[in-house]
């Protein structure tokens, strides 16, 4: 079976030049598991900022799609001024050329965020399946949750505004990509997803689509890492992984940390992975709220690789997920499979991951009072926290079993091709 992926990530090919990436590790894990199947001939097309010919590496054929945006400053600014559809039109011929050269039995587009779905207008003789990562359209509705637009613009770095990389441009990109995503989903005959959230939203856009449940393989390090505490630290160690979007909820952490500082009867440290003092959203949020991490026992770790994240999680007590909208956040899944006590916002598809009061605690997203209260509850009841972590681990081990996931994926491929 000849399978062609379109992905946002170069997957395992980064090893070819000894490069490192901190994103997309789950996709590399899926690639490695799939290419062990002798009857699968896998090719991967990905957007690259350097010009390169197709190449074979460790049994997979890679097709870089050159997007020449990494030019001098003037060229970069010129490209940012152009309509976002210009990139789609520029990359379409390259994608069609790859399909013609590869001649796959099935095309698998990972995610609806990028422009890959425009090939559906031109490819009618090869089945195409989308797997859902996030969904831009509903994300857009929660984009400014927590901090109003005018507060962001008032406190944003002038340098980002000049470079046209500000929150304004990011939101405009969301609007365009959300509309483009809707057009993809309306015509997509096959969808792979894993939560009630993505299942029902894709049904809204296309009542005739066929839906397959295919879970995600996590990064290797998390399958063997275990959270093994027998009691909480005297100074409670909270931990969150926060990425760069406006809607990722850093303001909830600040407000919650303030409440705990003022009212809780215990000391704590809140370890933040993903942000450092130079992160734009950290600077914007703290200026807008006039709350600063150093005043509320918040420790910034910046971006970390998977092994570093494992070590931080193992030394922490409770994982707190604060994003205002998600599908199935890998950070929650990774904390679950390690057996950590977890508190997560009830947002998007998170309730498909863990059951409230059984595998962890679900709270209203963006509500610092209930988040602070839930932290107090677990801090005072280690037995409950430990049991929730064990239940979460059992559920995650089954859900993220690589053999099961490959079976789910191959079943979907065979059914789509036969259909």
N, C-alpha and C positions, 0 to 999 in steps of 0.2 A: 504494500500500500504506500503510495507516494503522498506525503502530507506536507503542505506548505503553511507555515505560520507567518503571520504579520504581527510583530510585537513592538512595544515601546522600549525594549531592552535588547542589547546584543547577546544576552544569555551567556553561555559558556565561552563564547569566542573572546571574551575579555582576557582570558588566560593566554591567548595566543601572543599578545604583546605585554604580558605581565602587568596588565592593567587591573585596577580594583574599582569596584562600585559598591555603594552602600544601599542600592535600591534594586528591586526586582529579583531578589534571591529565590523566592518561591517559584518563579518561572524557570530559573536555571535548574532547580530541583526536579521540576516536572520534565524538563528536557532530558536530563540525565536518566530518569526512570524510563522514559519512553524509548530512547534510542537503544536501550538494552534489548528491545524486542527486534529480533532479526528480520522479521517481515515488514518492519516499518522503515521507510526511506524518508528521513526528516530533512526538510530545508527550512531555513529561518530568514525572513526578510525584516530588516530593521532600519530605522532612520539613523544615518551617520553624518556627523559634521566634518568628516574627512573623506576625500575621494578614494575609493578602493574598489578593486575588481572582486567579483565573487571568489570565494575560497572554500576549501574543504578543511575541516578541523575536527579531529576526534570523531569522525564518522558522520558529522553533520555538515551540510552545505549551507553557507551563509551568503546572503545577498545584501550588501550595504546599499541603502537608498540614499544617495548623496543629497543633502540639504545644505547648500552653500551659504548658510547664515553666519558662519564664523569667519567673517571678513574683517576689514578695518572698521573703525568706529563709525565713519560716515555711511558705509554700506549697511552696517547693522541698523543704524537709525532709519535709513531709507527703507529697509525691509520691514521695520516695525510700523512705519507709516502706511505701508501698502495694506489693502484689504486682506483679511486672513484667508479668503478664498484663493488669493494669488498662490499661496503655498500649495493648496490642493491641486490647482491646475498645473503647477510646476512639477509635482511629484507623480501625478497620475501616469504619464507615459512610462516612467521608470518602473512603476508597479506592474503595469500591463506587460511590459517587456519581460519582467521576472516570471510572471505566470506563463507566458508563452514559452520561455526557455525551460522552465521546470516541469510543465505539463502534469500538475498534481491530480490525484484522484479526489482530493478534498482540500479546501482552503479554510484555515482556522484563524480568525481575526481575534486577537486577545485585547479586549477592551473596545469601548465605543468612543473613547476620548479623542483619539487621533483620527487622521484623515483616511485611514485604510479602507473604510467602508464605502468610499466613492467608487471602488472597483465594481460594486454590485450593479451599477448602471451599465456596465460594459461586459461583464462575465455572466453568461447565461447557461453555459454548457458544463460548468463545474460547480458542485454544491459548495456553499459558503456557510459557515457557522460562526456566530459571534459568541465569545464567552464574556460575561459581564464582570467587570472589575468594580468601578464605581459607576454612577449614572449622573452625568453633568446636569441634566435638566432639573431634577429635584435638589441637587447640591446647590444650584443657583438660588433656589428659594431660601436657603439657609445661609447664604454667603455672608451677610452682614449681621448674623446672630451674635449678640454680645457687645459689639461695638458699632455704632452708627457710621454711615459712610462719611459724614462731614467731620466726625472726630478723627477718623483715619486720615483724611486728606489734610486736616489741620496739623497733625502730628507726624506726618510722613516725611522722610528724608527728601530734601529738595533734589539730591543727586539722582534718586530713582525716578523722580518726575521728569528731569531733563533727559534721562536715558530712555524714557518711555517704557520703564519696567515697573511702574507703580501699581498700586492696587486698582486704580481706575482701568489701566490696560488689562490687568488680570481679569477683572470682572467683564470687560467687553469681550475678552476671549471666551469666557464662560458662556456669555449670551450666544455668541456665534456657534460655538461648539455644541451647545445645548440644542440649538435649532438643527444643526447638522446631524446630531445624534438621533433626534426624533425622526428625521428622514430615513436614517439607517434602520431604525427599529420597525418603522411602518412596513418596510419591505423585507425584513429578515425572516426567512422561513424557519431557521433553526437558531435556538438560543441555549447556551449553557449557563447555569447559575447555581446558587447554593443557599439562598435565603428566601423566606416568604416575601421579603421586600422586593428583591429583583424579579422574582417570579410574577408578582402581581403588577408591578409597574410595566414590565415588558408585555404582559397581557393587555394592559390598558392601550398600548400603542398598536398592538397587533393580535387580534383574537384568533388568528389562524396559525400563529407561530407554534412550532413544536418545541417543548421545553425539556431539557435534560439536566438532571442534578449531577454536577461534577464538582467535587470539593477540591481544595488546594493542598499541594504538598508543601510543608513548611521547610525552612532552612535546616540543614542536617543537624546543626549543633543543638537544636531545641528538642530533638527526639531523645537525646541521652542526658540532657541537663535536668536536674531535679531540685525543686525547692524543698529543703529538708529541715526547716527550723522547728524547734520544739517549744519555743516561746518567742514572743515579740521582744524586740530590743527595748531597753529602758527609754531610749529616745526613738520613738516610732519612725521607721524608715518607709516613707511613701515613695512611689515611683510612677512616672508617666512618660510615655513616648509621644512627643508632639511634633507634627510636621508643619510646614510653613504656611498653610492656607489660613486665611482670615477666620474661617469657620471652625478651626481646629480646637478652639476653646481655651487658649492660654489665659484669657481674662477670668475664666471660671476658677482656674488654679489660684490666681492671685487673690480673688475674693474669698475663696474657701480657706486659703492659708491665713488670711487676715482673721476670719472667724475663729479658726482653731487657735490662733495666737491669743486672741482676746478672751476666749470662753472655755477652751478645752482644759481638762485637768492633767494633761500630759504634754511632754515636749515632743517635737517631731522635726524631721528633716524631709523636705520634698525634693527628690532627685528627678531632674528633668533631662531626658535624653532627646537630642534633636536641636535644642536651642543653645546658643551661647550669647555673650553680651553684644555681638555684632548682628544678630538675627533681626531683620527689619521688623517683623511682627512683635518681637519682644519689646523693642524700643518704642514702637507705636502704642502698644497696649499699655505699657507702664506709664508713658507720658499722658495718655488719654485718661487713665484711671487715677493717676498720681499715687500709684502703688508700685513699690520696687522690690524686686526679688530678694535683695540682700537684707531687707527689713523683716522678711517673713520666713526665714529658714529655708529658702529655696536654693538648691545647688544646681548649677548648670553644667552638664557634661558635654554639650555639643553633639555632633553626629558621631556615631560609634558603629563599628562593625559588629557582626553577629556574635562573635565570641565575647567581645567587650560588653555587649548588651546582656548576654547570659550571666556574666559575673556580677553586673549591677543588680539584675533581678534576683539572683540568688542571695545577695546580701540585703535586699529590701524586704519589707514586711507585707505591704499591700500594693497591688497594682491598681491605679485609678485611670480610667479612660474618659476623657472629657470632651471629645469632639461632638459638635452639634449635629452632624450627619455622617453616616457611614453605610457601607453595605456589610462587609464582614471584615473588620479590621484585623490584619495579620498580627498586630501587636497583642490584641486580646487573645487570639488563638495561641500565640506563642507562650503567653503567661499561663493560659489554661493547661497546655500540655506539660508545663513544668510543675503544675500543681499549686500555683500561687493563689492566695485569696484575692478576689477581684471585685472591684466596684466599677460599673460602667454606666454611662448614660444610655437611657432607653431611646436609642436613635437609629433610624434606618433598620438594618437587619440584625442588630446586636442581640435581640431576643431570640433569634434563631440559633445563636451561638451558645448562650447560657440561660438557664432557667432561674428566674428570680427566687431567692431564698434557698435554692438547692445547689446551684453551681457557683453562685456569687450573688451580688446585690445589684439590681438595676434601679437607677434613679432618673428623675426627670433631667434631661440635658440642660445645661446652663443654669441650674439652680444650686448656688453654692451652699445654701442652708441644708438641703437634704443630703448633699454630698458630704458636708462636714459632719452631719448627724450619723450618716452611714459609716464614716470612718471611726467615729466615737463608738458605735455599736460593735464593730469588729475588734477594735482595740481592747474593748472590755470583755470580749468573749473569744479567746483564742481557740477554744474547742470548736465553736461554730465556724470560725475562719478556716481552721485546718480541714474540717469536713467538707466545706464548700470547695476548697482547693482540690481535695481528693476526688470529689465528684466531677469537677471540671476536668481534671486530668483523665479520668476514665472516659468521659465523653469525647474529649479532644483526641485521645489515642485512637479511638474507633473512627472518628470523622476524618482524621488526617492520615490514616493508614495508607502508605504509598501504593501497596498492592491493590487495595480496594479502589483507589482513585484512578490508577491506570486501567483497571477493569471498567470503571464508569466511563472513562474517556474513550476507550476502544469500542465499548458497546455503542456509544453515541456515534462514533465514526462509522462503524459498520451499518448501523440502522439508517444513517443519513445517506450513505452511498447507495445502499440497496433501495432506499425509497426513491 
